[in-house]
Amino acid sequence: LVEHPPIYTAGTSANDADLLDARFPVFKTVRSRQLTYHGPGQRVGYVMLDLKARNGDVRGFVRDLEEWLIRTLSAFNVKGERREGRVGIWVARGKREDKIAAIGVRVRKWVTFHGVSFNIDPNLTDFTGIVPCGISEHGVTSLHDLGILVSMADVDVAMKAAFQEVFGRELG
């Protein structure tokens, strides 16, 4: 679990037109998906697992990452949800829905790397320099934006507990 300085990352499916304002360094990555933002107030979890030991199920692994985030959110009484055709975790906000967590993974020789990003209290205007994950019709939110004023340490405890529930082992 880490917290990055402000950066944009461009996955293997990134569209150059989705970079609206290169106000932060842009790093090309080998993970899936498109452009995303990482920065202060956001917890990034890098997950490295042997998928052969998990029946080689990449889709199941992504579902488990989603479940990890959903359970983490539930620790703060927030209902995180999956959306058909969209990767990440979403929060319904009346007539709109906002993304609170992103997922971007890579698998090489059945070992996973990269992982998830979870918005606790980032500067949400930092997302306006890109079309986050190529999705322009929905917004981005955070726990603090939802009125849940928790610390990074509080989130770490919840993430580690939920990880153990879902994946059956503790983070170091």
N, C-alpha and C positions, 0 to 999 in steps of 0.2 A: 504494500500500500504506500503510495507516494503522492506528493503534491508537486506539480511542475510550475516553472515560471511560465508566463504567458507565451503560448505558441499555437500555431495552427499545424495540424498534421493532415497530409494528403494520402489517403489509402490508394489501393490499386485501381479503384473505380472512380477516382476523383475527376471532376470536370473543372477545367481551368476557369470557366465562366462563373463558377460558384465562389471564386475568390473575389470578393467585392472590394476589399480594402486590406492590403497586406501590411497592416499596422504592426504585426508581430512576425517573427521568423516563421517560414513555412518549411516543414520537414516532410520529405517523401518517405512513406513507410511501406512495408510489404504486407501490412495487415489488410483485411478486407475493408470495404466500404469507401466512403468519400471523404470530404473535408470535415474536420472537427476541431474544436478548440479545447485546449487544456490550459489550466492556470490556477492561480491561488484561489482557495475556497472550493476546490474540486478535488475529490479523492479518486485517484486512478489505481485500479487494482490489476496487476499483471498476474495472470494465471498460467502456470506451467504444469501440465498434467500429461501423463502417458495415456493416450486414448486407447491404445491396445488393451490396457487393463480395464477400460470402460467399454469394451465391445466395439471399438472403432466407430462409434456413433457421433459424428460431428454435429448433426442436427440436435441430438440429445444433449450434447455438451452446451450448445447455444441455449437450448431451453433451460438447462440447469443454471447457466449464467443469469438468465432472466429471472428464474425462481429465486436465486440468491439475492438479487436486487429487490424483488418484490417483498421478500421476507425482511430484508433490511428496512425498507420503508415501513412495513407494518409495525416494526418496533417503535416507530414514532407516530403511529396511528394515521399513516398516509396510505391510501389505496393506490398502489402502482399496478398498471395493467399492460398486457401485451396488446398489440394491434396487428391484425392480419396484413401482411405485405410491408410492414415497417419494423425494422429492428430497433430495439431499445425498449425503455420502459416509459410509460405515459401516465399522466395525471389528468383526470377530467376536471375541468374548471368551468362549470356552468355549460355554456354552449360551445366552449372551445376546449382543446386539450393541448397540453404542453409536455415536451420531453424533459424528463428529469435525469435520465441515465442513458448512456450510449454503450454500444457493444461493438467491438472490432477485433476480430481474431485472425490468426494464421495458424495453420497446422503444417508441420514439416516432419516427415518420418513418424507420423502419429503422435508427435509431441506438440502441445498447444503453446502459443505465446501471444503476447498482447492481452487484451482483456476488456475491462469495463471502465467507464468514467461516470462518476456520480456527483451531481451538483449539490453542494451543501450551502455555500455562500459565495459563489463567484460573482464578479461584476458581470451581470447579464448583458450589458452593452458590448462586451468583448465578443459576443457571438454574432454581432451585426456585421462584422467584417467578412463573414462567409454565409453561404446557404448551408446551415448545419445538416450534415448527412444527406445533402441534396434535397431536403424537404423544406419548401418555402411556405407551405400553407398552414403550418403549425408553429407554435412558439416553443420557447425553452424556459424552464423554471428551475427553482432550487428549493431546498427545505426552508431557507430563510425567507424566500419570496412567498412561500406558502404560510409564513408565520410560525414556523417551527425553528426556534432559535436554539440550536444545539451546537456543541463544539465538534471539532474534527475528532477529538479523542472519544466523544460519545458515539460518533458514527463508526469509528474504528472498532469499538467494542461490539456494536450491533452487526457490523459486516463480518467480523470474525466468528461470532456466534452463528449467524445465518450460513456462512460458508461451511462450518462444521456440520450443520443440519443437512445441507444439500449435498455436499461432497464427501462427508464422512471423515474428515480429517481437519486438524487445526492448522491455521496459518502460523508461520514461525514468528 
